[in-house]
Amino acid sequence: MYQSVATVVPTKLYTFSAFVIAFATYTFMKGNYKLLGSFGCALAVILSGSPLVTLATVVRDKSTASLPFATSFTTWCNAFSWASYGLLVAHDPMVPTSNYY
């Protein structure tokens, strides 16, 4: 029988999320803040690059209609604000690294 998408439990996503949370918690408890900061930077870069998943469609169709403008603009504003905060206020290299470069 056909199963609706809304009733399918994304077990792999939940498992991956649990591992991410467990790793971050373990790293925090061990006091390895540099590794935790690098992990957070990597996740921020992945999140910021997520609208670029449609880049192949843009190149193939030679149209930017498939790019989500609202998501891209909001991600840019968020990255700009965090990079500014990291550079001007916190003076913490982990904050602007993933947002500035």
C-alpha positions as CSV (number, residue, x, y, z in Angstrom):
1,M,0.0,0.0,0.0
2,Y,1.1,3.6,-0.7
3,Q,2.6,5.3,2.4
4,S,2.2,9.0,2.7
5,V,5.4,11.1,3.1
6,A,4.1,12.6,6.3
7,T,3.9,9.3,8.0
8,V,7.4,8.1,7.1
9,V,9.8,8.6,10.1
10,P,13.1,10.0,8.9
11,T,15.1,7.5,11.0
12,K,18.5,8.2,9.3
13,L,18.1,12.0,9.9
14,Y,17.2,11.4,13.6
15,T,20.1,9.1,14.0
16,F,22.5,11.5,12.4
17,S,21.2,14.4,14.5
18,A,21.6,12.3,17.7
19,F,25.3,11.6,16.8
20,V,25.9,15.3,16.1
21,I,24.4,16.2,19.5
22,A,26.3,13.4,21.3
23,F,29.6,14.5,19.6
24,A,29.1,18.2,20.5
25,T,28.2,17.3,24.1
26,Y,31.1,14.9,24.5
27,T,33.5,17.5,23.0
28,F,32.1,20.2,25.3
29,M,32.4,18.0,28.4
30,K,36.0,17.2,27.6
31,G,36.8,20.9,27.2
32,N,38.1,20.7,23.7
33,Y,36.6,24.0,22.6
34,K,38.8,24.4,19.6
35,L,37.4,21.2,18.1
36,L,33.9,22.2,19.1
37,G,34.3,25.6,17.4
38,S,35.7,24.0,14.3
39,F,32.8,21.5,14.2
40,G,30.3,24.5,14.6
41,C,32.1,26.3,11.8
42,A,31.8,23.3,9.5
43,L,28.1,23.0,10.3
44,A,27.6,26.8,9.6
45,V,29.4,26.5,6.3
46,I,27.2,23.5,5.3
47,L,24.1,25.5,6.3
48,S,25.2,28.6,4.5
49,G,25.9,26.6,1.3
50,S,22.6,24.7,1.3
51,P,20.9,27.1,-1.2
52,L,23.7,26.2,-3.7
53,V,22.3,22.7,-4.0
54,T,20.2,24.1,-6.9
55,L,23.3,25.4,-8.7
56,A,23.3,22.5,-11.1
57,T,19.7,23.3,-12.1
58,V,20.6,27.0,-12.6
59,V,23.6,26.2,-14.8
60,R,21.6,23.5,-16.8
61,D,18.5,25.7,-17.3
62,K,20.5,29.0,-17.6
63,S,17.9,30.5,-15.2
64,T,18.0,31.6,-11.6
65,A,14.3,30.9,-11.1
66,S,15.1,27.8,-9.0
67,L,17.3,29.7,-6.6
68,P,15.4,30.5,-3.4
69,F,15.9,34.2,-3.0
70,A,14.5,34.6,0.5
71,T,16.6,31.7,1.8
72,S,19.8,33.0,0.1
73,F,19.2,36.6,1.3
74,T,18.4,35.6,4.9
75,T,21.5,33.3,5.0
76,W,23.6,36.2,3.7
77,C,22.2,38.6,6.3
78,N,22.8,36.0,9.1
79,A,26.4,35.4,7.9
80,F,27.1,39.1,7.7
81,S,25.8,39.8,11.1
82,W,27.8,37.0,12.7
83,A,31.0,37.9,10.9
84,S,30.6,41.5,12.0
85,Y,30.0,40.4,15.6
86,G,33.0,38.1,15.5
87,L,35.3,40.7,14.1
88,L,34.1,43.8,15.9
89,V,32.8,42.6,19.3
90,A,33.9,39.1,20.3
91,H,37.4,39.1,18.7
92,D,37.0,35.3,18.5
93,P,38.4,33.7,15.3
94,M,35.9,30.9,15.4
95,V,32.9,33.2,14.9
96,P,33.8,35.1,11.7
97,T,35.7,32.2,10.1
98,S,32.7,30.3,8.9
99,N,30.8,33.5,8.1
100,Y,33.5,35.7,6.5
101,Y,35.3,33.3,4.2
